[in-house]
């Protein structure tokens, strides 16, 4: 393939003012796409777009608000003439309230489901008619390895991401004949501001020690996967979840202990 990989693509990314979302926006714009950076933080969205240049626009979007999501889609159609790629990237939960089942704050459960799963449903169903009218498109959902395996905390986050993984398959099945693809990326630990803010250096080191690869991923590692899913290079791929976790979920839970034993 010659030339920019996303030349002429019209892309919307939620939660794109920092971290993985910003890295994806920067990489996609660098590959020839026009990108709408949607984020709850209006100033951060504007700054991110300004940093990219004329290929990007930023706007404040609250994915918990249906009218705000509708305004996002309308802005993309007005600015770009349509939507080729929708990245449902925004997500998360409050780790101080999203605990084990007996201590989970049920209000946090509801908010986490809305933030991660409901927003994906709403944004996708708003963008789909435009994709179908233009002959197809690609929906990329950011999930997490938390949606693939159990953990001691964050019940709501894991359940919400598992829901989006299954939703990804349903969208792929229902709209594949309209040439709309839907895939997901499932990051493991990624060196983002949120990771640094919420985990100690010792915890980050422990996570690295449990990865098959001796490293922690960067936002660009996930961003490049999203570029692939947005491009025609992935035209035969739909309904899949790309796991990008340094090999964490590929190995036995005791593999890290065995490595330490062999090193001693």
KEMAR-765132 format. One record per atom (N, C-alpha, C): residue in one letter; x, y, z. Coordinates in steps of 0.02 Angstrom, whole numbers, padded with zeros to 5 digits, always signed. Layout:
aXYZ ...
// end
This chain:
x+00042-00059+00000 x+00000+00000+00000 x+00044+00062+00000 x+00027+00110-00043 x+00066+00172-00047 x+00023+00229-00022 x+00057+00282+00001 x+00021+00341+00025 x-00005+00331+00095 x-00036+00383+00123 x-00064+00379+00191 x-00116+00324+00197 x-00113+00288+00251 x-00157+00230+00261 x-00229+00249+00271 x-00242+00310+00295 x-00311+00331+00309 x-00330+00393+00268 x-00301+00399+00209 x-00313+00458+00168 x-00387+00470+00156 x-00412+00528+00178 x-00482+00546+00167 x-00531+00518+00217 x-00509+00476+00263 x-00555+00448+00313 x-00579+00502+00361 x-00643+00497+00379 x-00674+00545+00425 x-00688+00508+00491 x-00654+00529+00544 x-00651+00489+00605 x-00674+00529+00665 x-00713+00496+00708 x-00735+00524+00772 x-00706+00481+00827 x-00674+00512+00877 x-00647+00475+00934 x-00671+00508+00998 x-00704+00469+01041 x-00725+00496+01106 x-00669+00486+01156 x-00666+00530+01206 x-00614+00526+01257 x-00544+00533+01227 x-00537+00580+01180 x-00476+00583+01139 x-00429+00641+01156 x-00440+00674+01213 x-00397+00732+01229 x-00333+00712+01265 x-00326+00649+01284 x-00266+00627+01319 x-00257+00552+01311 x-00201+00527+01332 x-00189+00455+01335 x-00194+00420+01268 x-00225+00362+01269 x-00232+00320+01209 x-00272+00356+01156 x-00327+00388+01175 x-00369+00422+01126 x-00331+00476+01089 x-00291+00515+01124 x-00252+00567+01092 x-00199+00537+01046 x-00166+00484+01069 x-00116+00451+01027 x-00148+00426+00962 x-00207+00396+00968 x-00241+00372+00908 x-00258+00429+00861 x-00283+00484+00889 x-00301+00542+00848 x-00240+00569+00811 x-00184+00574+00846 x-00123+00600+00815 x-00099+00553+00759 x-00099+00489+00772 x-00076+00441+00722 x-00123+00439+00662 x-00188+00442+00675 x-00236+00440+00620 x-00231+00502+00576 x-00224+00560+00607 x-00215+00621+00569 x-00151+00618+00528 x-00098+00590+00558 x-00035+00583+00522 x-00040+00536+00463 x-00090+00492+00464 x-00102+00446+00408 x-00154+00471+00359 x-00171+00536+00365 x-00214+00567+00315 x-00286+00576+00333 x-00306+00557+00394 x-00377+00562+00413 x-00392+00632+00440 x-00457+00648+00438 x-00482+00705+00475 x-00515+00678+00538 x-00501+00710+00594 x-00520+00681+00659 x-00559+00731+00701 x-00615+00708+00728 x-00651+00747+00778 x-00633+00720+00846 x-00602+00762+00886 x-00581+00744+00954 x-00637+00764+01002 x-00671+00715+01030 x-00726+00727+01077 x-00703+00711+01147 x-00715+00757+01194 x-00692+00745+01262 x-00736+00786+01309 x-00744+00762+01370 x-00783+00798+01420 x-00750+00865+01436 x-00684+00868+01432 x-00645+00928+01446 x-00639+00969+01382 x-00677+01023+01378 x-00679+01064+01316 x-00611+01094+01301 x-00576+01121+01351 x-00512+01153+01340 x-00460+01102+01316 x-00461+01043+01346 x-00414+00991+01326 x-00427+00967+01255 x-00492+00961+01237 x-00509+00940+01169 x-00485+00992+01118 x-00495+01056+01134 x-00474+01110+01089 x-00398+01110+01082 x-00363+01101+01139 x-00290+01101+01138 x-00263+01042+01098 x-00294+00984+01106 x-00272+00925+01069 x-00281+00935+00995 x-00338+00962+00975 x-00350+00975+00904 x-00301+01026+00877 x-00289+01079+00915 x-00241+01130+00893 x-00171+01101+00884 x-00153+01054+00928 x-00088+01023+00923 x-00080+00981+00861 x-00135+00953+00837 x-00133+00912+00776 x-00134+00956+00714 x-00175+01009+00716 x-00178+01055+00659 x-00243+01051+00622 x-00240+01069+00558 x-00301+01078+00519 x-00340+01014+00507 x-00311+00957+00518 x-00347+00894+00508 x-00392+00875+00567 x-00389+00914+00621 x-00427+00896+00681 x-00471+00953+00705 x-00528+00935+00734 x-00571+00982+00769 x-00586+00951+00837 x-00594+00995+00886 x-00609+00971+00954 x-00675+00998+00977 x-00709+00960+01019 x-00772+00984+01048 x-00785+00948+01114 x-00823+00982+01158 x-00843+00953+01221 x-00901+00905+01210 x-00894+00844+01235 x-00946+00794+01228 x-00952+00756+01294 x-01013+00750+01319 x-01028+00710+01378 x-01063+00647+01353 x-01028+00590+01354 x-01057+00529+01326 x-01114+00502+01368 x-01123+00529+01428 x-01180+00509+01470 x-01244+00546+01449 x-01236+00596+01405 x-01292+00638+01383 x-01307+00623+01310 x-01367+00596+01296 x-01385+00576+01228 x-01384+00635+01180 x-01406+00694+01203 x-01406+00753+01159 x-01335+00774+01142 x-01289+00766+01189 x-01220+00784+01176 x-01189+00737+01124 x-01205+00673+01128 x-01181+00626+01077 x-01210+00642+01009 x-01274+00661+01007 x-01305+00679+00944 x-01271+00740+00914 x-01254+00788+00956 x-01219+00848+00932 x-01151+00830+00904 x-01118+00781+00934 x-01053+00758+00910 x-01058+00730+00839 x-01107+00687+00829 x-01117+00657+00763 x-01136+00711+00712 x-01180+00756+00731 x-01199+00810+00686 x-01139+00854+00668 x-01096+00867+00716 x-01037+00908+00702 x-00991+00873+00652 x-00981+00808+00662 x-00938+00771+00616 x-00966+00772+00545 x-01031+00763+00539 x-01063+00762+00473 x-01058+00831+00441 x-01067+00883+00481 x-01063+00952+00456 x-00991+00970+00435 x-00943+00953+00478 x-00873+00970+00466 x-00841+00928+00410 x-00857+00863+00411 x-00822+00817+00367 x-00865+00790+00309 x-00930+00798+00314 x-00974+00770+00263 x-00997+00699+00276 x-00976+00671+00332 x-00996+00603+00349 x-00949+00574+00401 x-00959+00510+00417 x-00918+00474+00466 x-00898+00407+00436 x-00834+00395+00430 x-00810+00330+00406 x-00790+00285+00464 x-00766+00315+00518 x-00740+00276+00575 x-00764+00309+00640 x-00792+00268+00684 x-00811+00290+00751 x-00770+00250+00801 x-00732+00285+00843 x-00695+00252+00897 x-00729+00268+00963 x-00763+00218+00991 x-00794+00226+01057 x-00740+00211+01109 x-00703+00264+01126 x-00644+00253+01168 x-00656+00272+01241 x-00700+00319+01254 x-00708+00342+01323 x-00732+00285+01368 x-00710+00286+01430 x-00731+00232+01476 x-00697+00240+01543 x-00705+00189+01585 x-00674+00190+01651 x-00724+00181+01706 x-00699+00185+01768 x-00742+00184+01827 x-00702+00217+01883 x-00735+00230+01938 x-00702+00258+01997 x-00677+00200+02040 x-00611+00189+02042 x-00585+00130+02079 x-00597+00133+02154 x-00614+00192+02180 x-00629+00197+02251 x-00700+00176+02267 x-00742+00170+02217 x-00812+00149+02226 x-00828+00084+02190 x-00790+00068+02139 x-00800+00007+02100 x-00757-00048+02131 x-00786-00081+02181 x-00748-00127+02223 x-00769-00199+02211 x-00759-00243+02260 x-00784-00311+02254 x-00860-00311+02262 x-00891-00367+02248 x-00964-00369+02243 x-00999-00347+02307 x-00973-00366+02364 x-01006-00350+02427 x-00999-00276+02446 x-00949-00242+02420 x-00936-00173+02438 x-00945-00124+02381 x-00966-00149+02324 x-00977-00107+02265 x-01032-00056+02277 x-01019+00007+02258 x-01068+00060+02260 x-01114+00052+02200 x-01179+00039+02211 x-01224+00024+02155 x-01235+00085+02110 x-01229+00145+02137 x-01233+00204+02094 x-01173+00205+02046 x-01116+00182+02070 x-01057+00178+02027 x-01066+00124+01974 x-01099+00069+01993 x-01115+00017+01943 x-01155+00047+01886 x-01208+00083+01902 x-01251+00113+01851 x-01213+00162+01808 x-01173+00205+01839 x-01135+00254+01801 x-01083+00221+01756 x-01050+00169+01782 x-00999+00134+01742 x-01030+00100+01682 x-01088+00069+01692 x-01123+00037+01635 x-01142+00090+01583 x-01165+00148+01606 x-01184+00201+01560 x-01123+00229+01523 x-01069+00240+01560 x-01009+00270+01531 x-00976+00225+01479 x-00974+00161+01493 x-00939+00115+01449 x-00984+00081+01398 x-01040+00054+01419 x-01082+00015+01375 x-01138+00055+01341 x-01176+00093+01381 x-01231+00131+01352 x-01206+00182+01302 x-01151+00216+01318 x-01125+00266+01272 x-01104+00235+01206 x-01077+00174+01209 x-01057+00138+01148 x-01118+00122+01105 x-01172+00100+01138 x-01234+00086+01101 x-01260+00149+01068 x-01264+00203+01106 x-01294+00265+01080 x-01252+00295+01023 x-01187+00302+01034 x-01145+00331+00982 x-01146+00289+00918 x-01144+00223+00927 x-01143+00179+00869 x-01208+00183+00829 x-01265+00184+00864 x-01328+00186+00827 x-01339+00254+00794 x-01307+00307+00820 x-01311+00372+00788 x-01266+00378+00727 x-01208+00346+00730 x-01162+00349+00674 x-01179+00299+00618 x-01209+00243+00635 x-01222+00190+00587 x-01261+00213+00525 x-01315+00251+00531 x-01351+00271+00470 x-01308+00310+00421 x-01262+00351+00447 x-01218+00389+00403 x-01168+00342+00368 x-01141+00293+00405 x-01096+00245+00375 x-01131+00204+00321 x-01190+00181+00336 x-01228+00140+00289 x-01243+00180+00226 x-01264+00242+00234 x-01281+00285+00177 x-01220+00297+00132 x-01160+00297+00162 x-01099+00310+00124 x-01065+00246+00100 x-01096+00188+00112 x-01069+00126+00086 x-01027+00085+00134 x-01025+00105+00198 x-00989+00065+00247 x-00948+00106+00295 x-00915+00071+00340 x-00874+00106+00389 x-00845+00057+00439 x-00812+00084+00490 x-00780+00043+00541 x-00794+00073+00610 x-00819+00032+00655 x-00829+00051+00724 x-00777+00015+00766 x-00740+00053+00806 x-00687+00025+00848 x-00704+00040+00921 x-00712-00012+00960 x-00729-00005+01031 x-00668-00021+01074 x-00652+00025+01119 x-00598+00011+01167 x-00627-00025+01227 x-00603-00086+01238 x-00625-00125+01296 x-00565-00131+01344 x-00552-00190+01370 x-00498-00199+01418 x-00490-00273+01432 x-00431-00292+01454 x-00423-00361+01477 x-00466-00375+01538 x-00489-00321+01571 x-00535-00329+01628 x-00601-00360+01606 x-00618-00354+01542 x-00679-00385+01516 x-00670-00457+01497 x-00608-00483+01504 x-00593-00551+01483 x-00578-00598+01542 x-00564-00569+01600 x-00544-00610+01657 x-00566-00577+01722 x-00569-00616+01775 x-00590-00589+01839 x-00534-00553+01876 x-00553-00512+01925 x-00504-00477+01966 x-00534-00467+02036 x-00494-00442+02081 x-00516-00434+02150 x-00560-00373+02160 x-00555-00323+02116 x-00594-00261+02121 x-00624-00244+02053 x-00659-00188+02049 x-00687-00160+01988 x-00734-00209+01951 x-00782-00234+01988 x-00834-00277+01958 x-00870-00242+01902 x-00889-00179+01913 x-00929-00143+01863 x-00891-00132+01799 x-00829-00112+01806 x-00787-00098+01747 x-00779-00162+01705 x-00761-00217+01738 x-00752-00280+01702 x-00816-00303+01668 x-00872-00298+01703 x-00936-00319+01674 x-00955-00275+01615 x-00943-00209+01621 x-00960-00163+01567 x-00918-00176+01505 x-00854-00188+01515 x-00811-00202+01457 x-00828-00269+01425 x-00847-00318+01466 x-00869-00382+01438 x-00932-00372+01396 x-00976-00329+01418 x-01037-00314+01379 x-01019-00284+01312 x-00970-00239+01311 x-00950-00207+01249 x-00916-00256+01202 x-00879-00303+01229 x-00849-00356+01187 x-00903-00395+01151 x-00955-00413+01187 x-01010-00450+01155 x-01049-00405+01107 x-01060-00343+01126 x-01094-00295+01082 x-01056-00287+01017 x-00990-00287+01020 x-00949-00282+00960 x-00966-00337+00911 x-00976-00397+00935 x-00994-00453+00892 x-01064-00446+00863 x-01110-00419+00903 x-01178-00410+00879 x-01181-00357+00824 x-01146-00301+00833 x-01144-00250+00781 x-01113-00278+00718 x-01058-00315+00725 x-01025-00344+00667 x-01072-00391+00629 x-01109-00431+00666 x-01155-00478+00635 x-01214-00444+00601 x-01241-00393+00634 x-01302-00362+00609 x-01290-00314+00551 x-01230-00286+00545 x-01218-00235+00493 x-01161-00251+00446 x-01136-00313+00449 x-01083-00332+00403 x-01105-00329+00331 x-01168-00346+00317 x-01192-00344+00248 x-01203-00272+00223 x-01197-00224+00269 x-01197-00153+00250 x-01126-00127+00244 x-01078-00173+00245 x-01007-00156+00241 x-00983-00114+00300 x-01015-00125+00357 x-00993-00094+00419 x-00958-00147+00461 x-00895-00134+00478 x-00858-00179+00520 x-00857-00152+00592 x-00853-00197+00639 x-00848-00177+00709 x-00800-00223+00745 x-00748-00193+00773 x-00697-00231+00810 x-00681-00194+00875 x-00644-00227+00918 x-00625-00197+00982 x-00551-00205+00994 x-00524-00159+01033 x-00455-00167+01059 x-00459-00173+01134 x-00422-00221+01161 x-00422-00234+01233 x-00352-00223+01261 x-00338-00163+01285 x-00272-00150+01313 x-00264-00183+01382 x-00202-00200+01396 x-00183-00216+01464 x-00160-00152+01498 x-00109-00156+01540 x-00082-00096+01572 x-00046-00054+01520 x-00066+00009+01515 x-00035+00056+01468 x-00012+00117+01507 x+00047+00142+01491 x+00077+00197+01528 x+00043+00263+01509 x-00014+00275+01539 x-00053+00336+01529 x-00051+00377+01593 x-00072+00441+01590 x-00077+00480+01652 x-00122+00447+01704 x-00176+00415+01681 x-00221+00382+01728 x-00186+00325+01765 x-00144+00287+01730 x-00108+00233+01762 x-00060+00260+01815 x-00025+00313+01798 x+00023+00342+01845 x-00012+00371+01906 x-00072+00400+01894 x-00108+00432+01949 x-00139+00382+01997 x-00156+00322+01972 x-00194+00274+02013 x-00153+00216+02040 x-00093+00205+02013 x-00053+00148+02035 x+00015+00171+02059 x+00040+00138+02110 x+00107+00153+02136 x+00160+00126+02088 x+00221+00150+02096 x+00277+00125+02055 x+00287+00051+02067 x+00276+00028+02128 x+00284-00043+02143 x+00231-00085+02107 x+00169-00059+02106 x+00116-00096+02071 x+00130-00099+01996 x+00153-00044+01967 x+00170-00043+01896 x+00226-00093+01881 x+00275-00095+01926 x+00329-00143+01918 x+00304-00215+01923 x+00256-00226+01968 x+00228-00293+01976 x+00190-00314+01913 x+00153-00268+01884 x+00116-00283+01822 x+00166-00301+01767 x+00218-00261+01761 x+00269-00276+01710 x+00298-00345+01721 x+00308-00363+01784 x+00336-00428+01799 x+00290-00486+01780 x+00226-00472+01776 x+00178-00525+01757 x+00165-00528+01682 x+00188-00478+01644 x+00181-00481+01571 x+00231-00531+01543 x+00214-00560+01486 x+00262-00603+01451 x+00319-00561+01424 x+00303-00501+01399 x+00354-00454+01376 x+00377-00412+01435 x+00441-00396+01437 x+00468-00357+01493 x+00459-00282+01479 x+00396-00262+01476 x+00382-00191+01465 x+00309-00177+01480 x+00294-00112+01487 x+00226-00087+01493 x+00211-00050+01428 x+00152-00061+01400 x+00135-00030+01336 x+00128+00046+01340 x+00131+00077+01281 x+00122+00149+01275 x+00056+00163+01240 x+00029+00224+01245 x-00032+00240+01208 x-00025+00228+01133 x+00035+00240+01107 x+00046+00229+01035 x+00039+00156+01015 x+00056+00110+01060 x+00048+00039+01046 x-00025+00023+01030 x-00071+00053+01067 x-00142+00042+01054 x-00165+00084+00995 x-00138+00145+00990 x-00157+00189+00935 x-00143+00158+00866 x-00086+00125+00859 x-00071+00094+00795 x-00119+00037+00779 x-00141+00000+00829 x-00191-00052+00818 x-00256-00021+00794 x-00274+00037+00821 x-00334+00071+00800 x-00328+00098+00729 x-00268+00121+00711 x-00256+00141+00642 x-00269+00082+00595 x-00243+00023+00613 x-00255-00036+00572 x-00329-00051+00564 x-00366-00048+00619 x-00437-00065+00616 x-00477-00012+00579 x-00452+00049+00576 x-00485+00103+00538 x-00470+00099+00464 x-00415+00065+00446 x-00392+00064+00377 x-00422+00007+00337 x-00411+00010+00272 x-00434-00044+00228 x-00391-00106+00234 x-00336-00102+00270 x-00294-00161+00282 x-00332-00214+00322 x-00382-00192+00361 x-00421-00239+00402 x-00489-00251+00372 x-00496-00244+00308 x-00562-00249+00275 x-00597-00317+00284 x-00558-00369+00298 x-00587-00436+00306 x-00594-00455+00380 x-00586-00407+00425 x-00587-00421+00496 x-00646-00386+00529 x-00689-00425+00561 x-00745-00395+00598 x-00767-00441+00654 x-00794-00411+00706 x-00818-00449+00764 x-00763-00474+00809 x-00703-00448+00802 x-00645-00473+00839 x-00623-00425+00894 x-00589-00452+00943 x-00559-00412+00996 x-00484-00424+00995 x-00447-00370+00979 x-00374-00373+00979 x-00349-00362+01050 x-00315-00411+01079 x-00290-00405+01147 x-00217-00380+01143 x-00205-00322+01173 x-00138-00291+01172 x-00116-00281+01244 x-00088-00334+01273 x-00074-00333+01345 x-00005-00359+01364 x+00041-00358+01315 x+00108-00382+01331 x+00112-00456+01346 x+00060-00493+01327 x+00059-00565+01340 x+00031-00585+01407 x+00003-00536+01444 x-00023-00551+01512 x-00073-00608+01512 x-00122-00606+01467 x-00175-00656+01468 x-00159-00718+01426 x-00100-00719+01395 x-00082-00776+01352 x-00049-00832+01392 x-00032-00819+01454 x+00010-00866+01491 x-00025-00892+01554 x+00003-00943+01583 x-00021-00970+01646 x-00015-00917+01700 x-00061-00915+01748 x-00056-00867+01803 x+00008-00875+01844 x+00039-00934+01842 x+00099-00943+01882 x+00163-00936+01840 x+00157-00913+01778 x+00216-00906+01735 x+00266-00857+01765 x+00242-00801+01793 x+00288-00752+01821 x+00327-00782+01880 x+00293-00822+01921 x+00327-00854+01978 x+00380-00903+01954 x+00364-00939+01900 x+00413-00987+01873 x+00473-00951+01844 x+00461-00893+01811 x+00518-00855+01785 x+00564-00833+01841 x+00534-00808+01895 x+00575-00787+01953 x+00614-00846+01981 x+00582-00904+01985 x+00614-00963+02012 x+00674-00983+01968 x+00665-00980+01902 x+00718-00998+01856 x+00776-00948+01857 x+00759-00885+01872 x+00811-00833+01875 x+00853-00837+01939 x+00824-00867+01991 x+00860-00871+02056 x+00915-00923+02054 
// end
